Amino acid sequence: MTETAAAAGTARVPADFWFDPSCPWAWLTSRWMLEVEKVRPVEVRWHVMSLGVLNEDKLDELPEEYREKNRPGGVVWGPVRVCIAAEQQYGPEVLARLYTALGTRFHNQGLPRTKETIAAALEEAGLPASLADAADTDTYDTELRASHKAGIELVGQEVGTPVIAVPGPDGEQIAFFGPVVTPAPKGEQAAQLWDGTLMVASIPGFYEIKRTRTRTRGPEFG
């Protein structure tokens, strides 16, 4: 289907996307999904999940650099807490533009995950900069854990972010982790990856397709 056909009024299929704004790989997948919206009748619905929550019971198993980031109060907690606070106060529709503003700063621009960076992203997204204060509180942690649980229970505990779920032909959701890809595919390549991902994810009993990811090719934000 061409971009024109996708935009011509075809009923759009919801694709629920759980993200942690700190993850560079989830960021690349999210940019791919924005391309998919242009070339397939898909509408992305954004949700928050948390690497901090995912890893809190296995900190001792993580490499030291990731252990410090994921500890309570570590840098992965602040941005996701701000996202859930924004969603709770202003509705889920704000997540798309807030995620874009945060991810552009964190990943494309390489800015630190500080409250100043977060406040600038909030302002760009049309939200109060004061929401950055949520980074230092557990006020919305119950809601954060509930949102995280809703996504992770679809795929299991041994994966990360992102999680994507779409309606299946039998009414049940087809859910999967990833895909992990760099750089984010565009145009027809984005459409082909979407079609292929749905094809393998819809096979009953299919669990994994993977190849080793090396440091020689890290995330390419372009």
KAJOBEL-V272545 format. One record per residue. RES is the residue in one letter. PHI is phi in whole degrees, -180 to 180 (999 if undefined). OMEGA is omega in whole degrees, 0 to 359 (999 if undefined). D_CENTER is the distance of its C-alpha to the mean C-alpha in whole Angstrom. Layout:
BEGIN
RES/PHI/OMEGA/D_CENTER, RES/PHI/OMEGA/D_CENTER
END
This chain:
BEGIN
M/999/180/25, T/-81/177/25, E/-59/180/23, T/-64/180/26, A/-66/181/27, A/-65/183/23, A/-93/190/24, A/-88/176/27, G/109/176/26, T/-61/178/25, A/-58/186/24, R/-94/179/20, V/-88/178/18, P/-71/174/15, A/-121/181/12, D/-83/188/10, F/-126/177/6, W/-99/185/5, F/-135/163/2, D/-114/186/5, P/-64/181/7, S/-81/187/9, C/-86/180/8, P/-67/181/9, W/-73/175/9, A/-62/178/5, W/-60/180/6, L/-63/178/9, T/-64/179/7, S/-65/178/6, R/-69/173/10, W/-61/181/11, M/-64/175/10, L/-65/174/12, E/-69/180/15, V/-59/178/15, E/-59/181/15, K/-79/190/18, V/-118/176/20, R/-138/181/19, P/-76/185/20, V/-125/174/16, E/-124/182/15, V/-81/173/11, R/-117/191/10, W/-94/179/8, H/-140/182/7, V/-101/165/7, M/-130/191/8, S/-136/172/10, L/-64/177/11, G/-62/177/14, V/-66/181/14, L/-58/189/14, N/-102/189/16, E/-65/180/19, D/-96/181/21, K/-137/181/21, L/-60/182/21, D/-67/180/25, E/-89/184/23, L/-86/169/21, P/-58/188/22, E/-55/183/24, E/-62/179/21, Y/-81/179/18, R/-60/182/20, E/-67/180/21, K/-66/186/18, N/-94/178/17, R/-62/174/20, P/-52/184/21, G/88/177/21, G/-71/190/19, V/-67/180/17, V/-78/184/13, W/-79/187/15, G/-59/183/15, P/-60/182/12, V/-71/175/11, R/-66/177/14, V/-66/179/14, C/-62/181/11, I/-70/176/13, A/-64/179/16, A/-64/179/16, E/-63/182/14, Q/-66/184/17, Q/-88/189/20, Y/-126/177/19, G/97/184/17, P/-65/182/14, E/-67/180/15, V/-81/187/14, L/-65/183/10, A/-61/183/10, R/-75/177/13, L/-70/178/12, Y/-60/178/8, T/-62/181/11, A/-67/179/13, L/-69/184/12, G/-63/178/10, T/-61/180/13, R/-71/183/15, F/-67/192/14, H/-101/180/13, N/-70/184/15, Q/-96/177/18, G/67/180/18, L/-79/181/19, P/-69/180/19, R/-83/181/17, T/-95/177/20, K/-65/178/20, E/-66/177/22, T/-64/180/19, I/-64/180/17, A/-62/178/20, A/-64/178/20, A/-66/178/17, L/-60/180/17, E/-64/178/21, E/-62/181/19, A/-81/180/17, G/76/181/20, L/-118/181/20, P/-64/178/22, A/-62/180/22, S/-65/176/23, L/-62/178/20, A/-60/179/19, D/-64/179/22, A/-64/180/19, A/-61/186/18, D/-104/183/21, T/-128/176/22, D/-105/185/21, T/-56/183/22, Y/-109/182/19, D/-66/177/18, T/-62/178/19, E/-68/177/17, L/-61/181/14, R/-66/179/15, A/-67/179/16, S/-65/177/12, H/-59/182/11, K/-61/181/14, A/-60/179/14, G/-81/188/11, I/-70/179/12, E/-69/177/15, L/-74/187/15, V/-126/181/14, G/105/189/16, Q/-81/187/16, E/-93/176/16, V/-130/180/13, G/-133/180/10, T/-111/10/6, P/-94/168/4, V/-116/178/7, I/-124/178/8, A/-134/177/12, V/-134/178/15, P/-66/176/18, G/-93/183/21, P/-65/181/24, D/-95/180/26, G/93/176/24, E/-86/181/21, Q/-79/168/18, I/-96/184/17, A/-129/181/14, F/-158/172/12, F/-91/177/10, G/90/0/9, P/-72/176/11, V/-94/187/11, V/-153/176/13, T/-148/349/15, P/-72/180/16, A/-65/180/13, P/-63/180/16, K/-127/174/18, G/57/184/20, E/-64/177/22, Q/-65/176/20, A/-63/180/17, A/-64/181/19, Q/-65/178/20, L/-65/178/17, W/-62/181/16, D/-60/182/19, G/-68/179/20, T/-63/178/16, L/-63/182/18, M/-63/182/21, V/-72/182/20, A/-68/182/18, S/-85/180/21, I/-77/178/23, P/-58/178/25, G/86/178/25, F/-79/184/22, Y/-120/192/20, E/-157/165/19, I/-138/191/20, K/-159/167/19, R/-138/186/21, T/-63/176/22, R/-99/183/19, T/-108/178/22, R/-73/179/21, T/-70/176/24, R/-137/177/21, G/-84/180/18, P/-59/177/15, E/-114/188/16, F/-88/172/15, G/54/999/18
END
